[in-house]
Amino acid sequence: MPIFALEASNDPLWFKLATVQKFSGHFASGFGESAPGEIVYELKGFNVDYLFEKVLKFLENK
């Protein structure tokens, strides 16, 4: 079963927990951004359109 994780922190723990053959995720990179949450999320790629496309591509690649 494919698993796609979303994590707003810069924590690579998801990859340590991923024991399945098909795993990917979208994680924040860097540390210490200072702005309203909505702005930081947008800068880090946490928006519906981008994530929807990223998950679709992940699921299409078998």
Phi, psi and omega in degrees: 000129179288144178231131176236122183254146172241129181218122182277358175259175179260044186257116181279012183303328181304320181291332176288328181275343185282101179253009179270163182285332182239102182221139173207173180195172175234119185234150175289142176246153181084180183209145171087024176294139180234105178188168173304145185309318182299323181290315180297316178302316180296316179297328182268005177085016179267072174226155189301312184299311182296314182292324177300313179295319181296318179291319178301314179298320178299315182289330180286330180280109184261000000 
